[in-house]
Amino acid sequence: MSEVKRSSVRFNLFDDEEFDFQFLRVMGSHYNNGASIGECLSTAKRIKDGDQVSWVKEWHETAALVESEAVDYLNKGQRVSAREAFLRASMYYRSAEYYGFFSTPDRRMNWLKSRYCLQEAGKLSPTTSLEVLEIPFEDMNLIGYFISPLNTNEPRPTLILMTGFDGTSEELYFLGLSATERGYNALIFEGPGQAGPSHLYPENHFIPDYEKPVKAVVDYAISRSDVDDERLALLGLSLGGYFVSRAIIFEKRIKACIIDTPIVDIYSYFSMFPGVNELEAVDVKDYEEMFKVYPKAKWSIETFERRYGFRNFKEVREYMKEFNIVDLLDNITTPTLTLVGSGEGDMAMNQAKLFYDKVSGPKDIHIFTEDEGADAHCQVANSSLMLAVIFDWLERIFIEY
């Protein structure tokens, strides 16, 4: 079986394939003022290939520079320039956070800075309002944002967006803006174990029954007078494909669901990532020695521990077996749109097709291609096409059903 892939299209700025994909991920937000090509290339030039410390340092320095420009523009009354710079700074701080270590303060600091810059940008938007959300759920708050067109309070179709293993609400802001341009509200949230909550609530981790936090979000959404509860859609990206798939098995108030990509068996999915089997074979007592030789292993162990709640990677892998909905898929009656990129590898493609084949409700599937420049995981290199496909489908679903 082939490994899980990120994309068949590469920048080739780094020999390290994951560095190359993460760079593509940042660059992909340029379509909505989330990045500048020049700033990204300048940063890439300074990064030492495969060195996570270098990655964090250089993206942080670029983010800090662009944030200072934003403040300067704001002081001069140049609101548009300030907003655009704050947006780019937020994304660059997010990229710095990604490869940070939880054992050092810079990871949390970069997350906080990304959050701050995004919220400053939101205050300057001439067309949308940005509400910071804290939705109560058990012993935590589900953090996120509600984005809506300015000066309107009529009920609108609403798209709930959630990310996966390592994305942030701030990163999803750009997709939310695209929703408002089409007359939708966007409700973005993060739940247990996801990036933001992992900083605020480190004791809370991924749970297999993710319909529980989704229920809390839906309860909140339909309590609002500006949400049309008959046109409520849910979108899950990356590992969020598992979370939303699990949610709609139980949460029937969702009227349409987009899964990009469907992950129905997390244990099998992660089995195909490079290095997983080698990492699982290492005894915990040997971790510190391994970290000296392979710093990336330290980052992986720390990150999986924070997300899943186990330092022992064998226990992480055992816990992953609980994240499996293969035998429950025929209970999905909600209209679904399956999205997958042709460059994501056989495992992603097989799980997407398994999902599509087994769900019992109205369903469609769209496979993005290399020729479209959209074959990457979550279509990070061509979000505009991905969004066009999503909203074309949603408009049809909300009319037909």
One Martini backbone bead per residue (centre of mass of N, CA, C, O) as a GRO file, in nm:
protein
  401
    1MET     BB    1   0.100   0.033   0.017
    2SER     BB    2   0.063   0.359   0.018
    3GLU     BB    3   0.128   0.650   0.117
    4VAL     BB    4   0.058   0.929   0.255
    5LYS     BB    5  -0.020   1.223   0.090
    6ARG     BB    6  -0.018   1.570  -0.007
    7SER     BB    7   0.130   1.598  -0.303
    8SER     BB    8   0.231   1.613  -0.649
    9VAL     BB    9   0.276   1.912  -0.604
   10ARG     BB   10   0.575   2.119  -0.606
   11PHE     BB   11   0.824   2.353  -0.525
   12ASN     BB   12   1.121   2.258  -0.434
   13LEU     BB   13   1.257   2.418  -0.178
   14PHE     BB   14   1.248   2.132  -0.039
   15ASP     BB   15   1.337   1.812   0.045
   16ASP     BB   16   1.126   1.832   0.249
   17GLU     BB   17   0.804   1.747   0.203
   18GLU     BB   18   0.663   1.883   0.447
   19PHE     BB   19   0.778   2.161   0.406
   20ASP     BB   20   0.659   2.200   0.125
   21PHE     BB   21   0.363   2.180   0.210
   22GLN     BB   22   0.360   2.403   0.429
   23PHE     BB   23   0.429   2.621   0.225
   24LEU     BB   24   0.183   2.581   0.045
   25ARG     BB   25  -0.022   2.648   0.266
   26VAL     BB   26   0.052   2.942   0.295
   27MET     BB   27   0.039   3.036  -0.005
   28GLY     BB   28  -0.269   2.962  -0.053
   29SER     BB   29  -0.373   3.238   0.106
   30HIS     BB   30  -0.333   3.467  -0.114
   31TYR     BB   31  -0.627   3.489  -0.239
   32ASN     BB   32  -0.709   3.642   0.067
   33ASN     BB   33  -0.457   3.797   0.203
   34GLY     BB   34  -0.264   3.566   0.366
   35ALA     BB   35  -0.030   3.627   0.147
   36SER     BB   36   0.303   3.673   0.022
   37ILE     BB   37   0.519   3.575  -0.207
   38GLY     BB   38   0.771   3.731  -0.120
   39GLU     BB   39   0.766   3.665   0.184
   40CYS     BB   40   0.779   3.359   0.148
   41LEU     BB   41   1.042   3.334  -0.016
   42SER     BB   42   1.223   3.480   0.186
   43THR     BB   43   1.178   3.277   0.414
   44ALA     BB   44   1.266   3.015   0.271
   45LYS     BB   45   1.564   3.105   0.223
   46ARG     BB   46   1.627   3.100   0.550
   47ILE     BB   47   1.560   2.808   0.572
   48LYS     BB   48   1.649   2.513   0.710
   49ASP     BB   49   1.642   2.214   0.593
   50GLY     BB   50   1.451   2.031   0.830
   51ASP     BB   51   1.447   2.276   1.043
   52GLN     BB   52   1.234   2.364   1.291
   53VAL     BB   53   1.369   2.601   1.430
   54SER     BB   54   1.406   2.765   1.174
   55TRP     BB   55   1.114   2.784   1.092
   56VAL     BB   56   1.011   2.935   1.339
   57LYS     BB   57   1.200   3.180   1.329
   58GLU     BB   58   1.135   3.289   1.038
   59TRP     BB   59   0.828   3.318   1.062
   60HIS     BB   60   0.833   3.503   1.304
   61GLU     BB   61   0.994   3.735   1.175
   62THR     BB   62   0.795   3.794   0.952
   63ALA     BB   63   0.548   3.845   1.128
   64ALA     BB   64   0.665   4.081   1.293
   65LEU     BB   65   0.713   4.269   1.056
   66VAL     BB   66   0.417   4.277   0.951
   67GLU     BB   67   0.291   4.376   1.212
   68SER     BB   68   0.444   4.647   1.223
   69GLU     BB   69   0.318   4.750   0.962
   70ALA     BB   70   0.025   4.746   1.059
   71VAL     BB   71   0.059   4.952   1.286
   72ASP     BB   72   0.160   5.182   1.110
   73TYR     BB   73  -0.088   5.202   0.926
   74LEU     BB   74  -0.293   5.253   1.152
   75ASN     BB   75  -0.162   5.520   1.259
   76LYS     BB   76  -0.219   5.649   0.957
   77GLY     BB   77  -0.516   5.537   0.860
   78GLN     BB   78  -0.453   5.256   0.696
   79ARG     BB   79  -0.678   5.014   0.696
   80VAL     BB   80  -0.627   4.824   0.460
   81SER     BB   81  -0.325   4.775   0.504
   82ALA     BB   82  -0.354   4.676   0.793
   83ARG     BB   83  -0.536   4.436   0.744
   84GLU     BB   84  -0.355   4.280   0.546
   85ALA     BB   85  -0.114   4.254   0.742
   86PHE     BB   86  -0.257   4.103   0.971
   87LEU     BB   87  -0.330   3.855   0.806
   88ARG     BB   88  -0.042   3.768   0.736
   89ALA     BB   89   0.068   3.750   1.023
   90SER     BB   90  -0.122   3.530   1.119
   91MET     BB   91  -0.020   3.309   0.923
   92TYR     BB   92   0.282   3.316   1.007
   93TYR     BB   93   0.235   3.240   1.301
   94ARG     BB   94   0.101   2.971   1.239
   95SER     BB   95   0.348   2.845   1.102
   96ALA     BB   96   0.528   2.866   1.353
   97GLU     BB   97   0.351   2.689   1.541
   98TYR     BB   98   0.355   2.413   1.403
   99TYR     BB   99   0.689   2.360   1.472
  100GLY     BB  100   0.655   2.368   1.758
  101PHE     BB  101   0.713   2.325   2.105
  102PHE     BB  102   0.547   2.244   2.397
  103SER     BB  103   0.821   2.272   2.580
  104THR     BB  104   0.794   2.562   2.464
  105PRO     BB  105   0.673   2.897   2.450
  106ASP     BB  106   0.650   2.962   2.134
  107ARG     BB  107   0.395   2.815   2.047
  108ARG     BB  108   0.187   2.976   2.209
  109MET     BB  109   0.277   3.259   2.121
  110ASN     BB  110   0.214   3.224   1.816
  111TRP     BB  111  -0.084   3.168   1.856
  112LEU     BB  112  -0.159   3.436   1.996
  113LYS     BB  113  -0.064   3.617   1.762
  114SER     BB  114  -0.251   3.509   1.547
  115ARG     BB  115  -0.510   3.582   1.697
  116TYR     BB  116  -0.465   3.885   1.727
  117CYS     BB  117  -0.431   3.962   1.424
  118LEU     BB  118  -0.704   3.863   1.329
  119GLN     BB  119  -0.878   4.045   1.515
  120GLU     BB  120  -0.768   4.311   1.404
  121ALA     BB  121  -0.862   4.264   1.115
  122GLY     BB  122  -1.169   4.231   1.175
  123LYS     BB  123  -1.212   4.536   1.268
  124LEU     BB  124  -1.138   4.640   0.949
  125SER     BB  125  -1.383   4.547   0.811
  126PRO     BB  126  -1.621   4.668   0.561
  127THR     BB  127  -1.824   4.380   0.541
  128THR     BB  128  -1.758   4.239   0.826
  129SER     BB  129  -1.818   4.048   1.108
  130LEU     BB  130  -1.638   3.967   1.426
  131GLU     BB  131  -1.689   3.700   1.645
  132VAL     BB  132  -1.601   3.588   1.952
  133LEU     BB  133  -1.593   3.253   2.062
  134GLU     BB  134  -1.753   3.080   2.362
  135ILE     BB  135  -1.854   2.754   2.387
  136PRO     BB  136  -1.999   2.563   2.598
  137PHE     BB  137  -1.815   2.251   2.708
  138GLU     BB  138  -1.820   2.124   2.975
  139ASP     BB  139  -1.475   2.204   3.077
  140MET     BB  140  -1.510   2.408   2.826
  141ASN     BB  141  -1.432   2.602   2.536
  142LEU     BB  142  -1.543   2.673   2.218
  143ILE     BB  143  -1.351   2.808   1.987
  144GLY     BB  144  -1.405   3.112   1.776
  145TYR     BB  145  -1.617   3.224   1.494
  146PHE     BB  146  -1.838   3.490   1.372
  147ILE     BB  147  -1.935   3.543   1.033
  148SER     BB  148  -2.079   3.845   0.886
  149PRO     BB  149  -2.261   4.052   0.739
  150LEU     BB  150  -2.312   4.371   0.748
  151ASN     BB  151  -2.610   4.505   0.856
  152THR     BB  152  -2.741   4.215   0.926
  153ASN     BB  153  -3.035   3.997   1.061
  154GLU     BB  154  -3.111   3.788   0.880
  155PRO     BB  155  -3.165   3.485   0.792
  156ARG     BB  156  -2.902   3.252   0.721
  157PRO     BB  157  -2.699   3.071   0.580
  158THR     BB  158  -2.480   2.820   0.746
  159LEU     BB  159  -2.129   2.764   0.799
  160ILE     BB  160  -1.963   2.506   0.949
  161LEU     BB  161  -1.624   2.513   1.065
  162MET     BB  162  -1.363   2.254   1.061
  163THR     BB  163  -1.082   2.119   1.151
  164GLY     BB  164  -0.808   1.923   1.261
  165PHE     BB  165  -0.506   1.848   1.383
  166ASP     BB  166  -0.354   2.167   1.309
  167GLY     BB  167  -0.553   2.370   1.274
  168THR     BB  168  -0.721   2.693   1.263
  169SER     BB  169  -0.943   2.943   1.293
  170GLU     BB  170  -0.768   3.150   1.145
  171GLU     BB  171  -0.737   2.987   0.882
  172LEU     BB  172  -1.061   2.974   0.831
  173TYR     BB  173  -1.134   3.270   0.775
  174PHE     BB  174  -1.104   3.266   0.463
  175LEU     BB  175  -1.346   3.077   0.416
  176GLY     BB  176  -1.552   3.256   0.560
  177LEU     BB  177  -1.540   3.494   0.367
  178SER     BB  178  -1.646   3.336   0.122
  179ALA     BB  179  -1.923   3.290   0.244
  180THR     BB  180  -2.016   3.589   0.276
  181GLU     BB  181  -1.996   3.654  -0.033
  182ARG     BB  182  -2.255   3.431  -0.060
  183GLY     BB  183  -2.458   3.491   0.203
  184TYR     BB  184  -2.315   3.375   0.449
  185ASN     BB  185  -2.246   3.230   0.732
  186ALA     BB  186  -1.968   3.182   0.971
  187LEU     BB  187  -1.881   2.896   1.178
  188ILE     BB  188  -1.606   2.874   1.390
  189PHE     BB  189  -1.437   2.579   1.533
  190GLU     BB  190  -1.290   2.429   1.833
  191GLY     BB  191  -1.195   2.132   1.986
  192PRO     BB  192  -1.087   1.876   2.134
  193GLY     BB  193  -0.728   1.882   2.063
  194GLN     BB  194  -0.700   2.123   1.920
  195ALA     BB  195  -0.499   2.380   1.876
  196GLY     BB  196  -0.616   2.590   2.071
  197PRO     BB  197  -0.711   2.401   2.309
  198SER     BB  198  -0.419   2.284   2.358
  199HIS     BB  199  -0.341   2.557   2.506
  200LEU     BB  200  -0.593   2.601   2.709
  201TYR     BB  201  -0.656   2.258   2.724
  202PRO     BB  202  -0.426   2.018   2.779
  203GLU     BB  203  -0.630   1.795   2.916
  204ASN     BB  204  -0.767   1.800   2.639
  205HIS     BB  205  -0.881   1.568   2.392
  206PHE     BB  206  -0.939   1.362   2.172
  207ILE     BB  207  -1.256   1.236   2.057
  208PRO     BB  208  -1.461   1.006   1.905
  209ASP     BB  209  -1.735   1.170   2.007
  210TYR     BB  210  -1.786   1.453   1.815
  211GLU     BB  211  -2.096   1.509   1.845
  212LYS     BB  212  -2.087   1.672   2.108
  213PRO     BB  213  -1.960   1.945   2.020
  214VAL     BB  214  -2.146   1.984   1.776
  215LYS     BB  215  -2.407   2.013   1.936
  216ALA     BB  216  -2.324   2.273   2.082
  217VAL     BB  217  -2.300   2.439   1.821
  218VAL     BB  218  -2.587   2.401   1.714
  219ASP     BB  219  -2.731   2.519   1.954
  220TYR     BB  220  -2.611   2.797   1.912
  221ALA     BB  221  -2.690   2.859   1.621
  222ILE     BB  222  -3.014   2.828   1.659
  223SER     BB  223  -3.024   3.076   1.873
  224ARG     BB  224  -2.997   3.254   1.631
  225SER     BB  225  -3.156   3.498   1.430
  226ASP     BB  226  -2.925   3.476   1.178
  227VAL     BB  227  -3.017   3.167   1.158
  228ASP     BB  228  -3.094   2.915   0.930
  229ASP     BB  229  -3.195   2.595   1.031
  230GLU     BB  230  -3.253   2.489   0.719
  231ARG     BB  231  -2.938   2.612   0.648
  232LEU     BB  232  -2.723   2.382   0.770
  233ALA     BB  233  -2.373   2.351   0.753
  234LEU     BB  234  -2.086   2.115   0.721
  235LEU     BB  235  -1.722   2.145   0.760
  236GLY     BB  236  -1.441   1.916   0.704
  237LEU     BB  237  -1.089   1.914   0.762
  238SER     BB  238  -0.923   1.653   0.737
  239LEU     BB  239  -0.968   1.528   1.040
  240GLY     BB  240  -1.250   1.662   1.020
  241GLY     BB  241  -1.369   1.429   0.851
  242TYR     BB  242  -1.428   1.259   1.098
  243PHE     BB  243  -1.588   1.449   1.285
  244VAL     BB  244  -1.831   1.503   1.085
  245SER     BB  245  -1.907   1.213   1.026
  246ARG     BB  246  -1.977   1.142   1.315
  247ALA     BB  247  -2.187   1.366   1.368
  248ILE     BB  248  -2.408   1.286   1.133
  249ILE     BB  249  -2.505   1.024   1.265
  250PHE     BB  250  -2.657   1.209   1.507
  251GLU     BB  251  -2.678   1.501   1.366
  252LYS     BB  252  -2.986   1.613   1.206
  253ARG     BB  253  -2.963   1.939   1.176
  254ILE     BB  254  -2.791   1.881   0.951
  255LYS     BB  255  -2.834   1.947   0.592
  256ALA     BB  256  -2.515   1.956   0.524
  257CYS     BB  257  -2.204   1.781   0.408
  258ILE     BB  258  -1.849   1.843   0.409
  259ILE     BB  259  -1.576   1.620   0.309
  260ASP     BB  260  -1.210   1.708   0.364
  261THR     BB  261  -1.148   1.417   0.409
  262PRO     BB  262  -1.255   1.109   0.448
  263ILE     BB  263  -1.218   0.965   0.781
  264VAL     BB  264  -1.297   0.629   0.909
  265ASP     BB  265  -0.981   0.535   0.988
  266ILE     BB  266  -0.726   0.645   1.172
  267TYR     BB  267  -0.532   0.414   1.209
  268SER     BB  268  -0.490   0.348   0.907
  269TYR     BB  269  -0.412   0.625   0.809
  270PHE     BB  270  -0.148   0.658   0.993
  271SER     BB  271   0.004   0.400   0.894
  272MET     BB  272   0.098   0.562   0.611
  273PHE     BB  273   0.296   0.724   0.756
  274PRO     BB  274   0.596   0.826   0.782
  275GLY     BB  275   0.746   0.662   1.075
  276VAL     BB  276   0.531   0.521   1.254
  277ASN     BB  277   0.647   0.235   1.302
  278GLU     BB  278   0.917   0.329   1.422
  279LEU     BB  279   0.798   0.489   1.662
  280GLU     BB  280   0.637   0.250   1.790
  281ALA     BB  281   0.910   0.073   1.851
  282VAL     BB  282   0.982   0.272   2.071
  283ASP     BB  283   1.086   0.312   2.377
  284VAL     BB  284   1.035   0.537   2.621
  285LYS     BB  285   1.331   0.522   2.749
  286ASP     BB  286   1.446   0.618   2.442
  287TYR     BB  287   1.356   0.907   2.367
  288GLU     BB  288   1.589   1.103   2.442
  289GLU     BB  289   1.790   0.979   2.245
  290MET     BB  290   1.621   1.018   1.992
  291PHE     BB  291   1.597   1.331   2.006
  292LYS     BB  292   1.901   1.392   1.954
  293VAL     BB  293   1.884   1.269   1.656
  294TYR     BB  294   1.547   1.328   1.630
  295PRO     BB  295   1.370   1.609   1.654
  296LYS     BB  296   1.104   1.525   1.512
  297ALA     BB  297   1.023   1.316   1.723
  298LYS     BB  298   0.966   1.514   1.947
  299TRP     BB  299   0.742   1.667   1.803
  300SER     BB  300   0.556   1.425   1.762
  301ILE     BB  301   0.519   1.335   2.054
  302GLU     BB  302   0.416   1.603   2.168
  303THR     BB  303   0.173   1.633   1.975
  304PHE     BB  304   0.028   1.362   2.029
  305GLU     BB  305   0.000   1.398   2.329
  306ARG     BB  306  -0.178   1.657   2.318
  307ARG     BB  307  -0.407   1.532   2.140
  308TYR     BB  308  -0.440   1.223   2.290
  309GLY     BB  309  -0.285   1.177   2.596
  310PHE     BB  310  -0.007   1.025   2.504
  311ARG     BB  311   0.331   0.952   2.519
  312ASN     BB  312   0.290   0.677   2.431
  313PHE     BB  313   0.269   0.575   2.106
  314LYS     BB  314   0.126   0.306   2.146
  315GLU     BB  315  -0.121   0.434   2.288
  316VAL     BB  316  -0.207   0.614   2.064
  317ARG     BB  317  -0.261   0.388   1.859
  318GLU     BB  318  -0.474   0.243   2.027
  319TYR     BB  319  -0.673   0.484   2.047
  320MET     BB  320  -0.729   0.514   1.737
  321LYS     BB  321  -0.927   0.265   1.715
  322GLU     BB  322  -1.182   0.440   1.817
  323PHE     BB  323  -1.158   0.591   1.524
  324ASN     BB  324  -1.437   0.426   1.398
  325ILE     BB  325  -1.710   0.429   1.125
  326VAL     BB  326  -1.766   0.202   0.920
  327ASP     BB  327  -2.031   0.060   1.066
  328LEU     BB  328  -2.201   0.364   1.051
  329LEU     BB  329  -2.246   0.489   0.760
  330ASP     BB  330  -2.552   0.402   0.698
  331ASN     BB  331  -2.658   0.641   0.907
  332ILE     BB  332  -2.613   0.841   0.676
  333THR     BB  333  -2.863   1.092   0.555
  334THR     BB  334  -2.710   1.322   0.489
  335PRO     BB  335  -2.604   1.531   0.272
  336THR     BB  336  -2.308   1.465   0.069
  337LEU     BB  337  -1.959   1.583   0.019
  338THR     BB  338  -1.692   1.444  -0.145
  339LEU     BB  339  -1.343   1.521  -0.091
  340VAL     BB  340  -1.050   1.477  -0.312
  341GLY     BB  341  -0.713   1.426  -0.385
  342SER     BB  342  -0.505   1.274  -0.621
  343GLY     BB  343  -0.232   1.338  -0.424
  344GLU     BB  344  -0.303   1.163  -0.138
  345GLY     BB  345  -0.339   0.874  -0.199
  346ASP     BB  346  -0.474   0.564  -0.142
  347MET     BB  347  -0.591   0.593   0.143
  348ALA     BB  348  -0.765   0.844   0.098
  349MET     BB  349  -0.921   0.734  -0.144
  350ASN     BB  350  -1.041   0.479  -0.010
  351GLN     BB  351  -1.194   0.623   0.221
  352ALA     BB  352  -1.367   0.803   0.042
  353LYS     BB  353  -1.507   0.569  -0.115
  354LEU     BB  354  -1.623   0.425   0.127
  355PHE     BB  355  -1.801   0.646   0.221
  356TYR     BB  356  -1.965   0.687  -0.040
  357ASP     BB  357  -2.075   0.392  -0.059
  358LYS     BB  358  -2.216   0.375   0.247
  359VAL     BB  359  -2.388   0.599   0.236
  360SER     BB  360  -2.754   0.671   0.231
  361GLY     BB  361  -2.761   0.940   0.133
  362PRO     BB  362  -2.723   1.198  -0.038
  363LYS     BB  363  -2.460   1.205  -0.304
  364ASP     BB  364  -2.121   1.330  -0.359
  365ILE     BB  365  -1.825   1.353  -0.579
  366HIS     BB  366  -1.484   1.506  -0.570
  367ILE     BB  367  -1.195   1.501  -0.782
  368PHE     BB  368  -0.895   1.639  -0.764
  369THR     BB  369  -0.640   1.771  -0.979
  370GLU     BB  370  -0.337   1.845  -1.116
  371ASP     BB  371  -0.438   2.025  -1.355
  372GLU     BB  372  -0.587   2.219  -1.134
  373GLY     BB  373  -0.405   2.253  -0.875
  374ALA     BB  374  -0.590   2.043  -0.650
  375ASP     BB  375  -0.446   1.764  -0.529
  376ALA     BB  376  -0.417   1.851  -0.252
  377HIS     BB  377  -0.452   1.866   0.062
  378CYS     BB  378  -0.732   2.056   0.085
  379GLN     BB  379  -0.657   2.246  -0.155
  380VAL     BB  380  -0.422   2.461  -0.083
  381ALA     BB  381  -0.356   2.557  -0.397
  382ASN     BB  382  -0.703   2.569  -0.457
  383SER     BB  383  -0.948   2.714  -0.292
  384SER     BB  384  -1.129   2.842  -0.507
  385LEU     BB  385  -1.226   2.574  -0.628
  386MET     BB  386  -1.331   2.439  -0.376
  387LEU     BB  387  -1.547   2.660  -0.315
  388ALA     BB  388  -1.704   2.639  -0.577
  389VAL     BB  389  -1.795   2.347  -0.533
  390ILE     BB  390  -1.937   2.379  -0.263
  391PHE     BB  391  -2.148   2.613  -0.337
  392ASP     BB  392  -2.280   2.473  -0.569
  393TRP     BB  393  -2.385   2.235  -0.400
  394LEU     BB  394  -2.541   2.388  -0.179
  395GLU     BB  395  -2.747   2.528  -0.356
  396ARG     BB  396  -2.873   2.264  -0.456
  397ILE     BB  397  -2.951   2.138  -0.185
  398PHE     BB  398  -3.132   2.381  -0.074
  399ILE     BB  399  -3.338   2.336  -0.309
  400GLU     BB  400  -3.398   2.018  -0.315
  401TYR     BB  401  -3.418   1.981   0.029
   0.00000   0.00000   0.00000
